Amino acid sequence: MADKINFEMATAEFERFAETMCIDIDVSRMKDEDREDFEGYKKTVVDAICRGSLVINDRGEPVYTPQRSENNSPLVFKELTGANLAAGDKLGKGREHSKLFETMGSMTETHAGRFSKMVMSDLKVCQAIIVLFLA
């Protein structure tokens, strides 16, 4: 499948998202391991922008349309709040994936179960977005 958006434009959109959401993308200040992780998440997001499945709206929010999952309605990842972070706390210790899904559900104003039903190719993009917010 050919890219709908060129790499340079997709990278610029990623940078606009990061700036709007106050996400530090200066890799020169990151530890080696953190830099590698960040570059992987950035690549996932930029690749999704290139494919056209992820757009950054006029408020700088990522809007992802799942490509292979049963429910393919768009997800708007609003700016992270304390309430979003606390959404997973009700689950107690462990269950890290479930906590992540609760946080993503809260952020996108949808049900956490939607993320548990996603195929990995779609879930990987959503996880990259949330991890960048948490960085």
DOGU-838363 format. One record per residue: residue number from 1; residue in one letter; z, y, x of N, C-alpha, C in turn. Coordinates in nm, 2 decimals. Example, Ala and Ser with C-alpha at 12.3 -4.5 7.8 and 13.67 -1.06 7.14 Angstrom:
# DOGU-838363
<r n="1" res="a" n_up="0.78" n_north="-0.57" n_east="1.32" ca_up="0.78" ca_north="-0.45" ca_east="1.23" c_up="0.78" c_north="-0.33" c_east="1.32"/>
<r n="2" res="s" n_up="0.71" n_north="-0.22" n_east="1.28" ca_up="0.71" ca_north="-0.11" ca_east="1.37" c_up="0.79" c_north="0.00" c_east="1.29"/>
***
This chain:
# DOGU-838363
<r n="1" res="m" n_up="0.00" n_north="-0.12" n_east="0.08" ca_up="0.00" ca_north="0.00" ca_east="0.00" c_up="0.00" c_north="0.12" c_east="0.09"/>
<r n="2" res="a" n_up="-0.09" n_north="0.21" n_east="0.06" ca_up="-0.10" ca_north="0.33" ca_east="0.15" c_up="0.01" c_north="0.43" c_east="0.11"/>
<r n="3" res="d" n_up="0.05" n_north="0.51" n_east="0.21" ca_up="0.15" ca_north="0.61" ca_east="0.19" c_up="0.09" c_north="0.72" c_east="0.10"/>
<r n="4" res="k" n_up="0.18" n_north="0.77" n_east="0.01" ca_up="0.14" ca_north="0.88" ca_east="-0.08" c_up="0.17" c_north="1.02" c_east="-0.01"/>
<r n="5" res="i" n_up="0.27" n_north="1.02" n_east="0.08" ca_up="0.31" ca_north="1.14" ca_east="0.15" c_up="0.31" c_north="1.11" c_east="0.30"/>
<r n="6" res="n" n_up="0.26" n_north="1.20" n_east="0.38" ca_up="0.25" ca_north="1.18" ca_east="0.52" c_up="0.39" c_north="1.19" c_east="0.58"/>
<r n="7" res="f" n_up="0.40" n_north="1.13" n_east="0.70" ca_up="0.53" ca_north="1.11" ca_east="0.77" c_up="0.60" c_north="1.25" c_east="0.80"/>
<r n="8" res="e" n_up="0.52" n_north="1.34" n_east="0.84" ca_up="0.58" ca_north="1.48" ca_east="0.87" c_up="0.64" c_north="1.54" c_east="0.75"/>
<r n="9" res="m" n_up="0.57" n_north="1.54" n_east="0.64" ca_up="0.62" ca_north="1.60" ca_east="0.52" c_up="0.74" c_north="1.52" c_east="0.47"/>
<r n="10" res="a" n_up="0.74" n_north="1.39" n_east="0.48" ca_up="0.85" ca_north="1.31" ca_east="0.43" c_up="0.98" c_north="1.34" c_east="0.52"/>
<r n="11" res="t" n_up="0.95" n_north="1.36" n_east="0.65" ca_up="1.06" ca_north="1.39" ca_east="0.74" c_up="1.12" c_north="1.53" c_east="0.70"/>
<r n="12" res="a" n_up="1.03" n_north="1.62" n_east="0.67" ca_up="1.08" ca_north="1.76" ca_east="0.63" c_up="1.16" c_north="1.75" c_east="0.50"/>
<r n="13" res="e" n_up="1.12" n_north="1.66" n_east="0.41" ca_up="1.19" ca_north="1.65" ca_east="0.29" c_up="1.33" c_north="1.59" c_east="0.31"/>
<r n="14" res="f" n_up="1.33" n_north="1.49" n_east="0.40" ca_up="1.46" ca_north="1.43" ca_east="0.44" c_up="1.55" c_north="1.54" c_east="0.50"/>
<r n="15" res="e" n_up="1.50" n_north="1.62" n_east="0.58" ca_up="1.58" ca_north="1.73" ca_east="0.65" c_up="1.63" c_north="1.83" c_east="0.54"/>
<r n="16" res="r" n_up="1.54" n_north="1.86" n_east="0.44" ca_up="1.59" ca_north="1.95" ca_east="0.33" c_up="1.70" c_north="1.89" c_east="0.25"/>
<r n="17" res="f" n_up="1.69" n_north="1.76" n_east="0.22" ca_up="1.80" ca_north="1.69" ca_east="0.16" c_up="1.93" c_north="1.69" c_east="0.24"/>
<r n="18" res="a" n_up="1.92" n_north="1.67" n_east="0.37" ca_up="2.04" ca_north="1.67" ca_east="0.45" c_up="2.10" c_north="1.81" c_east="0.46"/>
<r n="19" res="e" n_up="2.02" n_north="1.91" n_east="0.47" ca_up="2.07" ca_north="2.04" ca_east="0.48" c_up="2.14" c_north="2.08" c_east="0.35"/>
<r n="20" res="t" n_up="2.07" n_north="2.06" n_east="0.24" ca_up="2.13" ca_north="2.09" ca_east="0.11" c_up="2.26" c_north="2.02" c_east="0.08"/>
<r n="21" res="m" n_up="2.27" n_north="1.90" n_east="0.12" ca_up="2.39" ca_north="1.82" ca_east="0.10" c_up="2.49" c_north="1.82" c_east="0.21"/>
<r n="22" res="c" n_up="2.47" n_north="1.91" n_east="0.31" ca_up="2.56" ca_north="1.92" ca_east="0.43" c_up="2.58" c_north="1.79" c_east="0.50"/>
<r n="23" res="i" n_up="2.47" n_north="1.72" n_east="0.52" ca_up="2.47" ca_north="1.60" ca_east="0.60" c_up="2.43" c_north="1.63" c_east="0.74"/>
<r n="24" res="d" n_up="2.52" n_north="1.60" n_east="0.84" ca_up="2.50" ca_north="1.62" ca_east="0.98" c_up="2.39" c_north="1.52" c_east="1.03"/>
<r n="25" res="i" n_up="2.28" n_north="1.57" n_east="1.07" ca_up="2.17" ca_north="1.48" ca_east="1.12" c_up="2.15" c_north="1.51" c_east="1.27"/>
<r n="26" res="d" n_up="2.24" n_north="1.58" n_east="1.34" ca_up="2.22" ca_north="1.60" ca_east="1.48" c_up="2.27" c_north="1.48" c_east="1.56"/>
<r n="27" res="v" n_up="2.17" n_north="1.40" n_east="1.60" ca_up="2.20" ca_north="1.27" ca_east="1.67" c_up="2.26" c_north="1.29" c_east="1.81"/>
<r n="28" res="s" n_up="2.24" n_north="1.41" n_east="1.87" ca_up="2.30" ca_north="1.43" ca_east="2.00" c_up="2.45" c_north="1.43" c_east="2.00"/>
<r n="29" res="r" n_up="2.51" n_north="1.45" n_east="1.89" ca_up="2.66" ca_north="1.44" ca_east="1.88" c_up="2.71" c_north="1.31" c_east="1.83"/>
<r n="30" res="m" n_up="2.63" n_north="1.22" n_east="1.81" ca_up="2.67" ca_north="1.09" ca_east="1.76" c_up="2.69" c_north="0.99" c_east="1.87"/>
<r n="31" res="k" n_up="2.79" n_north="0.89" n_east="1.84" ca_up="2.80" ca_north="0.78" ca_east="1.93" c_up="2.68" c_north="0.69" c_east="1.92"/>
<r n="32" res="d" n_up="2.65" n_north="0.61" n_east="2.03" ca_up="2.53" ca_north="0.53" ca_east="2.03" c_up="2.52" c_north="0.44" c_east="1.91"/>
<r n="33" res="e" n_up="2.63" n_north="0.38" n_east="1.87" ca_up="2.62" ca_north="0.29" ca_east="1.76" c_up="2.60" c_north="0.36" c_east="1.63"/>
<r n="34" res="d" n_up="2.66" n_north="0.48" n_east="1.61" ca_up="2.64" ca_north="0.56" ca_east="1.49" c_up="2.50" c_north="0.61" c_east="1.49"/>
<r n="35" res="r" n_up="2.44" n_north="0.65" n_east="1.61" ca_up="2.31" ca_north="0.70" ca_east="1.61" c_up="2.21" c_north="0.59" c_east="1.57"/>
<r n="36" res="e" n_up="2.23" n_north="0.47" n_east="1.61" ca_up="2.14" ca_north="0.36" ca_east="1.57" c_up="2.15" c_north="0.34" c_east="1.42"/>
<r n="37" res="d" n_up="2.27" n_north="0.34" n_east="1.37" ca_up="2.28" ca_north="0.32" ca_east="1.22" c_up="2.22" c_north="0.43" c_east="1.15"/>
<r n="38" res="f" n_up="2.24" n_north="0.56" n_east="1.19" ca_up="2.18" ca_north="0.67" ca_east="1.13" c_up="2.03" c_north="0.66" c_east="1.13"/>
<r n="39" res="e" n_up="1.97" n_north="0.63" n_east="1.24" ca_up="1.83" ca_north="0.62" ca_east="1.25" c_up="1.77" c_north="0.52" c_east="1.16"/>
<r n="40" res="g" n_up="1.84" n_north="0.41" n_east="1.14" ca_up="1.80" ca_north="0.30" ca_east="1.05" c_up="1.80" c_north="0.35" c_east="0.90"/>
<r n="41" res="y" n_up="1.91" n_north="0.42" n_east="0.86" ca_up="1.92" ca_north="0.48" ca_east="0.73" c_up="1.81" c_north="0.58" c_east="0.71"/>
<r n="42" res="k" n_up="1.79" n_north="0.67" n_east="0.81" ca_up="1.69" ca_north="0.77" ca_east="0.80" c_up="1.55" c_north="0.71" c_east="0.78"/>
<r n="43" res="k" n_up="1.52" n_north="0.61" n_east="0.86" ca_up="1.39" ca_north="0.54" ca_east="0.85" c_up="1.37" c_north="0.49" c_east="0.71"/>
<r n="44" res="t" n_up="1.47" n_north="0.42" n_east="0.65" ca_up="1.46" ca_north="0.37" ca_east="0.52" c_up="1.43" c_north="0.48" c_east="0.42"/>
<r n="45" res="v" n_up="1.50" n_north="0.59" n_east="0.43" ca_up="1.48" ca_north="0.70" ca_east="0.33" c_up="1.34" c_north="0.76" c_east="0.35"/>
<r n="46" res="v" n_up="1.31" n_north="0.79" n_east="0.47" ca_up="1.18" ca_north="0.86" ca_east="0.50" c_up="1.06" c_north="0.76" c_east="0.46"/>
<r n="47" res="d" n_up="1.08" n_north="0.63" n_east="0.48" ca_up="0.97" ca_north="0.54" ca_east="0.44" c_up="0.96" c_north="0.54" c_east="0.29"/>
<r n="48" res="a" n_up="1.07" n_north="0.55" n_east="0.22" ca_up="1.06" ca_north="0.55" ca_east="0.07" c_up="1.00" c_north="0.68" c_east="0.02"/>
<r n="49" res="i" n_up="1.03" n_north="0.79" n_east="0.09" ca_up="0.96" ca_north="0.92" ca_east="0.06" c_up="0.81" c_north="0.90" c_east="0.08"/>
<r n="50" res="c" n_up="0.77" n_north="0.85" n_east="0.19" ca_up="0.63" ca_north="0.83" ca_east="0.22" c_up="0.56" c_north="0.74" c_east="0.11"/>
<r n="51" res="r" n_up="0.63" n_north="0.64" n_east="0.07" ca_up="0.57" ca_north="0.56" ca_east="-0.04" c_up="0.56" c_north="0.63" c_east="-0.17"/>
<r n="52" res="g" n_up="0.65" n_north="0.73" n_east="-0.19" ca_up="0.65" ca_north="0.80" ca_east="-0.32" c_up="0.75" c_north="0.75" c_east="-0.42"/>
<r n="53" res="s" n_up="0.83" n_north="0.65" n_east="-0.38" ca_up="0.94" ca_north="0.60" ca_east="-0.46" c_up="1.06" c_north="0.68" c_east="-0.46"/>
<r n="54" res="l" n_up="1.07" n_north="0.77" n_east="-0.36" ca_up="1.19" ca_north="0.86" ca_east="-0.35" c_up="1.14" c_north="1.00" c_east="-0.33"/>
<r n="55" res="v" n_up="1.19" n_north="1.09" n_east="-0.41" ca_up="1.16" ca_north="1.23" ca_east="-0.40" c_up="1.29" c_north="1.31" c_east="-0.39"/>
<r n="56" res="i" n_up="1.28" n_north="1.42" n_east="-0.33" ca_up="1.39" ca_north="1.51" ca_east="-0.33" c_up="1.36" c_north="1.62" c_east="-0.43"/>
<r n="57" res="n" n_up="1.45" n_north="1.63" n_east="-0.53" ca_up="1.42" ca_north="1.73" ca_east="-0.64" c_up="1.45" c_north="1.87" c_east="-0.59"/>
<r n="58" res="d" n_up="1.44" n_north="1.97" n_east="-0.68" ca_up="1.45" ca_north="2.11" ca_east="-0.64" c_up="1.60" c_north="2.15" c_east="-0.61"/>
<r n="59" res="r" n_up="1.69" n_north="2.06" n_east="-0.64" ca_up="1.84" ca_north="2.08" ca_east="-0.61" c_up="1.87" c_north="2.01" c_east="-0.48"/>
<r n="60" res="g" n_up="1.77" n_north="1.95" n_east="-0.41" ca_up="1.80" ca_north="1.87" ca_east="-0.29" c_up="1.85" c_north="1.73" c_east="-0.31"/>
<r n="61" res="e" n_up="1.85" n_north="1.68" n_east="-0.44" ca_up="1.91" ca_north="1.55" ca_east="-0.47" c_up="1.80" c_north="1.44" c_east="-0.46"/>
<r n="62" res="p" n_up="1.83" n_north="1.33" n_east="-0.40" ca_up="1.74" ca_north="1.22" ca_east="-0.39" c_up="1.72" c_north="1.16" c_east="-0.53"/>
<r n="63" res="v" n_up="1.60" n_north="1.14" n_east="-0.57" ca_up="1.57" ca_north="1.07" ca_east="-0.70" c_up="1.49" c_north="0.95" c_east="-0.66"/>
<r n="64" res="y" n_up="1.55" n_north="0.83" n_east="-0.68" ca_up="1.48" ca_north="0.70" ca_east="-0.64" c_up="1.44" c_north="0.63" c_east="-0.77"/>
<r n="65" res="t" n_up="1.31" n_north="0.58" n_east="-0.76" ca_up="1.26" ca_north="0.50" ca_east="-0.87" c_up="1.24" c_north="0.36" c_east="-0.81"/>
<r n="66" res="p" n_up="1.33" n_north="0.26" n_east="-0.86" ca_up="1.32" ca_north="0.13" ca_east="-0.81" c_up="1.18" c_north="0.07" c_east="-0.83"/>
<r n="67" res="q" n_up="1.13" n_north="0.00" n_east="-0.73" ca_up="0.99" ca_north="-0.05" ca_east="-0.73" c_up="0.98" c_north="-0.20" c_east="-0.78"/>
<r n="68" res="r" n_up="1.08" n_north="-0.28" n_east="-0.75" ca_up="1.07" ca_north="-0.42" ca_east="-0.78" c_up="1.18" c_north="-0.47" c_east="-0.87"/>
<r n="69" res="s" n_up="1.27" n_north="-0.39" n_east="-0.90" ca_up="1.38" ca_north="-0.44" ca_east="-0.99" c_up="1.34" c_north="-0.43" c_east="-1.14"/>
<r n="70" res="e" n_up="1.41" n_north="-0.50" n_east="-1.22" ca_up="1.38" ca_north="-0.51" ca_east="-1.36" c_up="1.39" c_north="-0.37" c_east="-1.43"/>
<r n="71" res="n" n_up="1.50" n_north="-0.30" n_east="-1.40" ca_up="1.52" ca_north="-0.16" ca_east="-1.45" c_up="1.46" c_north="-0.07" c_east="-1.35"/>
<r n="72" res="n" n_up="1.35" n_north="0.00" n_east="-1.38" ca_up="1.29" ca_north="0.09" ca_east="-1.28" c_up="1.29" c_north="0.23" c_east="-1.33"/>
<r n="73" res="s" n_up="1.39" n_north="0.27" n_east="-1.41" ca_up="1.41" ca_north="0.41" ca_east="-1.45" c_up="1.47" c_north="0.48" c_east="-1.33"/>
<r n="74" res="p" n_up="1.43" n_north="0.61" n_east="-1.31" ca_up="1.47" ca_north="0.68" ca_east="-1.19" c_up="1.62" c_north="0.70" c_east="-1.18"/>
<r n="75" res="l" n_up="1.68" n_north="0.70" n_east="-1.06" ca_up="1.82" ca_north="0.73" ca_east="-1.03" c_up="1.83" c_north="0.86" c_east="-0.96"/>
<r n="76" res="v" n_up="1.91" n_north="0.95" n_east="-1.01" ca_up="1.93" ca_north="1.08" ca_east="-0.94" c_up="2.07" c_north="1.07" c_east="-0.87"/>
<r n="77" res="f" n_up="2.07" n_north="1.08" n_east="-0.74" ca_up="2.19" ca_north="1.07" ca_east="-0.66" c_up="2.24" c_north="1.21" c_east="-0.65"/>
<r n="78" res="k" n_up="2.34" n_north="1.25" n_east="-0.74" ca_up="2.39" ca_north="1.38" ca_east="-0.73" c_up="2.49" c_north="1.40" c_east="-0.61"/>
<r n="79" res="e" n_up="2.52" n_north="1.52" n_east="-0.58" ca_up="2.61" ca_north="1.54" ca_east="-0.46" c_up="2.74" c_north="1.47" c_east="-0.48"/>
<r n="80" res="l" n_up="2.78" n_north="1.40" n_east="-0.38" ca_up="2.91" ca_north="1.32" ca_east="-0.38" c_up="3.03" c_north="1.41" c_east="-0.41"/>
<r n="81" res="t" n_up="3.11" n_north="1.36" n_east="-0.50" ca_up="3.24" ca_north="1.42" ca_east="-0.53" c_up="3.36" c_north="1.33" c_east="-0.51"/>
<r n="82" res="g" n_up="3.47" n_north="1.38" n_east="-0.51" ca_up="3.59" ca_north="1.30" ca_east="-0.49" c_up="3.60" c_north="1.20" c_east="-0.60"/>
<r n="83" res="a" n_up="3.57" n_north="1.23" n_east="-0.72" ca_up="3.57" ca_north="1.14" ca_east="-0.83" c_up="3.48" c_north="1.02" c_east="-0.81"/>
<r n="84" res="n" n_up="3.36" n_north="1.05" n_east="-0.75" ca_up="3.27" ca_north="0.94" ca_east="-0.72" c_up="3.33" c_north="0.85" c_east="-0.62"/>
<r n="85" res="l" n_up="3.39" n_north="0.90" n_east="-0.52" ca_up="3.46" ca_north="0.81" ca_east="-0.42" c_up="3.57" c_north="0.73" c_east="-0.48"/>
<r n="86" res="a" n_up="3.65" n_north="0.79" n_east="-0.57" ca_up="3.76" ca_north="0.72" ca_east="-0.63" c_up="3.71" c_north="0.62" c_east="-0.73"/>
<r n="87" res="a" n_up="3.59" n_north="0.62" n_east="-0.77" ca_up="3.54" ca_north="0.52" ca_east="-0.88" c_up="3.56" c_north="0.38" c_east="-0.83"/>
<r n="88" res="g" n_up="3.55" n_north="0.35" n_east="-0.70" ca_up="3.57" ca_north="0.21" ca_east="-0.66" c_up="3.71" c_north="0.18" c_east="-0.63"/>
<r n="89" res="d" n_up="3.80" n_north="0.27" n_east="-0.63" ca_up="3.94" ca_north="0.25" ca_east="-0.60" c_up="4.01" c_north="0.15" c_east="-0.70"/>
<r n="90" res="k" n_up="3.96" n_north="0.15" n_east="-0.82" ca_up="4.02" ca_north="0.07" ca_east="-0.93" c_up="4.01" c_north="-0.08" c_east="-0.90"/>
<r n="91" res="l" n_up="3.92" n_north="-0.11" n_east="-0.80" ca_up="3.90" ca_north="-0.25" ca_east="-0.77" c_up="3.99" c_north="-0.31" c_east="-0.67"/>
<r n="92" res="g" n_up="4.07" n_north="-0.23" n_east="-0.61" ca_up="4.17" ca_north="-0.28" ca_east="-0.51" c_up="4.11" c_north="-0.31" c_east="-0.38"/>
<r n="93" res="k" n_up="4.18" n_north="-0.39" n_east="-0.30" ca_up="4.14" ca_north="-0.43" ca_east="-0.17" c_up="4.02" c_north="-0.53" c_east="-0.17"/>
<r n="94" res="g" n_up="3.94" n_north="-0.53" n_east="-0.07" ca_up="3.83" ca_north="-0.62" ca_east="-0.06" c_up="3.72" c_north="-0.57" c_east="-0.16"/>
<r n="95" res="r" n_up="3.63" n_north="-0.66" n_east="-0.19" ca_up="3.52" ca_north="-0.63" ca_east="-0.28" c_up="3.44" c_north="-0.51" c_east="-0.24"/>
<r n="96" res="e" n_up="3.41" n_north="-0.49" n_east="-0.11" ca_up="3.34" ca_north="-0.37" ca_east="-0.06" c_up="3.21" c_north="-0.34" c_east="-0.13"/>
<r n="97" res="h" n_up="3.13" n_north="-0.45" n_east="-0.16" ca_up="3.00" ca_north="-0.42" ca_east="-0.23" c_up="3.03" c_north="-0.37" c_east="-0.37"/>
<r n="98" res="s" n_up="3.12" n_north="-0.43" n_east="-0.44" ca_up="3.15" ca_north="-0.38" ca_east="-0.57" c_up="3.20" c_north="-0.24" c_east="-0.57"/>
<r n="99" res="k" n_up="3.28" n_north="-0.20" n_east="-0.47" ca_up="3.33" ca_north="-0.06" ca_east="-0.46" c_up="3.21" c_north="0.03" c_east="-0.44"/>
<r n="100" res="l" n_up="3.12" n_north="-0.01" n_east="-0.35" ca_up="3.00" ca_north="0.07" ca_east="-0.32" c_up="2.91" c_north="0.09" c_east="-0.45"/>
<r n="101" res="f" n_up="2.90" n_north="-0.02" n_east="-0.53" ca_up="2.82" ca_north="-0.01" ca_east="-0.65" c_up="2.89" c_north="0.08" c_east="-0.75"/>
<r n="102" res="e" n_up="3.02" n_north="0.08" n_east="-0.76" ca_up="3.09" ca_north="0.17" ca_east="-0.85" c_up="3.07" c_north="0.31" c_east="-0.81"/>
<r n="103" res="t" n_up="3.08" n_north="0.34" n_east="-0.67" ca_up="3.05" ca_north="0.47" ca_east="-0.63" c_up="2.91" c_north="0.52" c_east="-0.66"/>
<r n="104" res="m" n_up="2.81" n_north="0.43" n_east="-0.63" ca_up="2.67" ca_north="0.47" ca_east="-0.66" c_up="2.65" c_north="0.49" c_east="-0.81"/>
<r n="105" res="g" n_up="2.72" n_north="0.40" n_east="-0.89" ca_up="2.71" ca_north="0.42" ca_east="-1.04" c_up="2.76" c_north="0.55" c_east="-1.08"/>
<r n="106" res="s" n_up="2.88" n_north="0.59" n_east="-1.03" ca_up="2.94" ca_north="0.72" ca_east="-1.06" c_up="2.85" c_north="0.83" c_east="-1.02"/>
<r n="107" res="m" n_up="2.79" n_north="0.83" n_east="-0.90" ca_up="2.71" ca_north="0.93" ca_east="-0.85" c_up="2.58" c_north="0.95" c_east="-0.93"/>
<r n="108" res="t" n_up="2.53" n_north="0.84" n_east="-0.98" ca_up="2.40" ca_north="0.84" ca_east="-1.05" c_up="2.42" c_north="0.85" c_east="-1.20"/>
<r n="109" res="e" n_up="2.54" n_north="0.85" n_east="-1.24" ca_up="2.58" ca_north="0.85" ca_east="-1.39" c_up="2.51" c_north="0.73" c_east="-1.46"/>
<r n="110" res="t" n_up="2.52" n_north="0.61" n_east="-1.39" ca_up="2.48" ca_north="0.49" ca_east="-1.45" c_up="2.59" c_north="0.39" c_east="-1.43"/>
<r n="111" res="h" n_up="2.56" n_north="0.27" n_east="-1.47" ca_up="2.66" ca_north="0.16" ca_east="-1.46" c_up="2.65" c_north="0.09" c_east="-1.33"/>
<r n="112" res="a" n_up="2.76" n_north="0.06" n_east="-1.27" ca_up="2.76" ca_north="-0.01" ca_east="-1.14" c_up="2.68" c_north="-0.14" c_east="-1.14"/>
<r n="113" res="g" n_up="2.68" n_north="-0.21" n_east="-1.25" ca_up="2.61" ca_north="-0.34" ca_east="-1.27" c_up="2.46" c_north="-0.32" c_east="-1.24"/>
<r n="114" res="r" n_up="2.41" n_north="-0.20" n_east="-1.26" ca_up="2.26" ca_north="-0.19" ca_east="-1.24" c_up="2.23" c_north="-0.22" c_east="-1.09"/>
<r n="115" res="f" n_up="2.32" n_north="-0.18" n_east="-1.00" ca_up="2.30" ca_north="-0.20" ca_east="-0.86" c_up="2.31" c_north="-0.35" c_east="-0.82"/>
<r n="116" res="s" n_up="2.40" n_north="-0.42" n_east="-0.89" ca_up="2.42" ca_north="-0.56" ca_east="-0.86" c_up="2.30" c_north="-0.64" c_east="-0.90"/>
<r n="117" res="k" n_up="2.22" n_north="-0.59" n_east="-0.99" ca_up="2.10" ca_north="-0.66" ca_east="-1.04" c_up="1.98" c_north="-0.62" c_east="-0.97"/>
<r n="118" res="m" n_up="1.99" n_north="-0.53" n_east="-0.87" ca_up="1.87" ca_north="-0.48" ca_east="-0.80" c_up="1.83" c_north="-0.59" c_east="-0.70"/>
<r n="119" res="v" n_up="1.70" n_north="-0.60" n_east="-0.68" ca_up="1.65" ca_north="-0.68" ca_east="-0.56" c_up="1.68" c_north="-0.60" c_east="-0.44"/>
<r n="120" res="m" n_up="1.68" n_north="-0.67" n_east="-0.33" ca_up="1.73" ca_north="-0.61" ca_east="-0.20" c_up="1.64" c_north="-0.50" c_east="-0.15"/>
<r n="121" res="s" n_up="1.51" n_north="-0.51" n_east="-0.18" ca_up="1.42" ca_north="-0.40" ca_east="-0.13" c_up="1.46" c_north="-0.26" c_east="-0.20"/>
<r n="122" res="d" n_up="1.50" n_north="-0.27" n_east="-0.32" ca_up="1.54" ca_north="-0.14" ca_east="-0.39" c_up="1.68" c_north="-0.11" c_east="-0.35"/>
<r n="123" res="l" n_up="1.77" n_north="-0.21" n_east="-0.35" ca_up="1.91" ca_north="-0.18" ca_east="-0.31" c_up="1.92" c_north="-0.12" c_east="-0.17"/>
<r n="124" res="k" n_up="1.84" n_north="-0.16" n_east="-0.08" ca_up="1.85" ca_north="-0.11" ca_east="0.06" c_up="1.83" c_north="0.04" c_east="0.06"/>
<r n="125" res="v" n_up="1.73" n_north="0.09" n_east="-0.02" ca_up="1.71" ca_north="0.24" ca_east="-0.03" c_up="1.83" c_north="0.31" c_east="-0.09"/>
<r n="126" res="c" n_up="1.89" n_north="0.25" n_east="-0.19" ca_up="2.01" ca_north="0.31" ca_east="-0.26" c_up="2.13" c_north="0.31" c_east="-0.16"/>
<r n="127" res="q" n_up="2.14" n_north="0.20" n_east="-0.09" ca_up="2.25" ca_north="0.20" ca_east="0.01" c_up="2.23" c_north="0.30" c_east="0.12"/>
<r n="128" res="a" n_up="2.11" n_north="0.31" n_east="0.17" ca_up="2.09" ca_north="0.41" ca_east="0.27" c_up="2.12" c_north="0.55" c_east="0.23"/>
<r n="129" res="i" n_up="2.09" n_north="0.58" n_east="0.10" ca_up="2.12" ca_north="0.72" ca_east="0.05" c_up="2.27" c_north="0.74" c_east="0.04"/>
<r n="130" res="i" n_up="2.34" n_north="0.64" n_east="-0.01" ca_up="2.49" ca_north="0.66" ca_east="-0.03" c_up="2.56" c_north="0.66" c_east="0.11"/>
<r n="131" res="v" n_up="2.51" n_north="0.58" n_east="0.21" ca_up="2.58" ca_north="0.58" ca_east="0.34" c_up="2.55" c_north="0.72" c_east="0.41"/>
<r n="132" res="l" n_up="2.44" n_north="0.78" n_east="0.39" ca_up="2.41" ca_north="0.91" ca_east="0.44" c_up="2.51" c_north="1.01" c_east="0.38"/>
<r n="133" res="f" n_up="2.53" n_north="1.00" n_east="0.25" ca_up="2.63" ca_north="1.09" ca_east="0.19" c_up="2.77" c_north="1.07" c_east="0.25"/>
<r n="134" res="l" n_up="2.80" n_north="0.95" n_east="0.28" ca_up="2.94" ca_north="0.92" ca_east="0.33" c_up="2.96" c_north="0.95" c_east="0.48"/>
<r n="135" res="a" n_up="2.85" n_north="0.97" n_east="0.55" ca_up="2.86" ca_north="0.99" ca_east="0.69" c_up="2.93" c_north="1.11" c_east="0.73"/>
***
